[in-house]
Amino acid sequence: MYFAALLARTEDGWEASDTELDDVETLSDLTDLAHEASVDEDTVLVYIEQEDAWFGVVRVDGEEDPRIYISDASAAARSSYGEILLTDELLGREPGAEDEIAALEELVDLDGTEDGEPDDPLSDADGAGSAVTEPDLDQEDPDAVPVGPLGDLGILADLGLSEKDLLTLRTDALAEIADALGAADVMEAVR
């Protein structure tokens, strides 16, 4: 179960609304949604949570690139909405690297066998068998998503929520964020 909300800063304070993410497939879509809620290109926060497993905050300030914070990246990676937030840049990957690797794997048979060789690693042409090597467990998977918080820890610092406070948020994070922003009343109305 997901909950998503938009908090848009205005001259009169914060305006809150819950939002549906059914049509959101990319970070660009999410940023467009924030821009639509923006008043005079002021700050908009998009809050997404999945039943106390993780939460994410995307901050959009005018035309600047969105800033992202995720409370638990590995939990978010198992979620369709979390995957939207886990960009290559946020994960420190080369943009599009996964697409390139997948394309190469389709073009080339990368299972290590030549045409005509058996696919079974325990048997060879003379039936004597061959040694199977164990994978090196000490090597880190470059595509692994880190456990725990990821992103811009200072995303809300200028709005009243310090990096330390952000890291301590677990359950009901939205209420604490809204309280720090002075938007608890307007958020309670949409929750």
Rosetta blueprint (number, residue, H / E / L):
1 M L
2 Y E
3 F E
4 A E
5 A E
6 L E
7 L E
8 A E
9 R E
10 T E
11 E L
12 D L
13 G E
14 W E
15 E E
16 A E
17 S E
18 D E
19 T L
20 E L
21 L L
22 D L
23 D L
24 V L
25 E L
26 T L
27 L H
28 S H
29 D H
30 L H
31 T H
32 D H
33 L H
34 A H
35 H H
36 E H
37 A H
38 S L
39 V L
40 D L
41 E L
42 D L
43 T E
44 V E
45 L E
46 V E
47 Y E
48 I E
49 E E
50 Q E
51 E L
52 D L
53 A L
54 W E
55 F E
56 G E
57 V E
58 V E
59 R E
60 V E
61 D E
62 G L
63 E L
64 E L
65 D L
66 P L
67 R E
68 I E
69 Y E
70 I E
71 S L
72 D L
73 A H
74 S H
75 A H
76 A H
77 A H
78 R L
79 S L
80 S H
81 Y H
82 G H
83 E H
84 I H
85 L H
86 L L
87 T L
88 D H
89 E H
90 L H
91 L H
92 G L
93 R L
94 E L
95 P L
96 G L
97 A H
98 E H
99 D H
100 E H
101 I H
102 A H
103 A H
104 L H
105 E H
106 E H
107 L H
108 V L
109 D L
110 L L
111 D L
112 G L
113 T L
114 E L
115 D L
116 G L
117 E L
118 P L
119 D L
120 D L
121 P L
122 L L
123 S L
124 D L
125 A L
126 D L
127 G L
128 A L
129 G L
130 S L
131 A L
132 V L
133 T L
134 E L
135 P L
136 D L
137 L L
138 D L
139 Q L
140 E L
141 D L
142 P L
143 D L
144 A L
145 V L
146 P L
147 V L
148 G L
149 P L
150 L E
151 G E
152 D L
153 L L
154 G L
155 I L
156 L L
157 A H
158 D H
159 L H
160 G L
161 L L
162 S L
163 E H
164 K H
165 D H
166 L H
167 L H
168 T H
169 L L
170 R L
171 T L
172 D L
173 A H
174 L H
175 A H
176 E H
177 I H
178 A H
179 D H
180 A H
181 L H
182 G L
183 A L
184 A H
185 D H
186 V H
187 M H
188 E H
189 A H
190 V H
191 R L
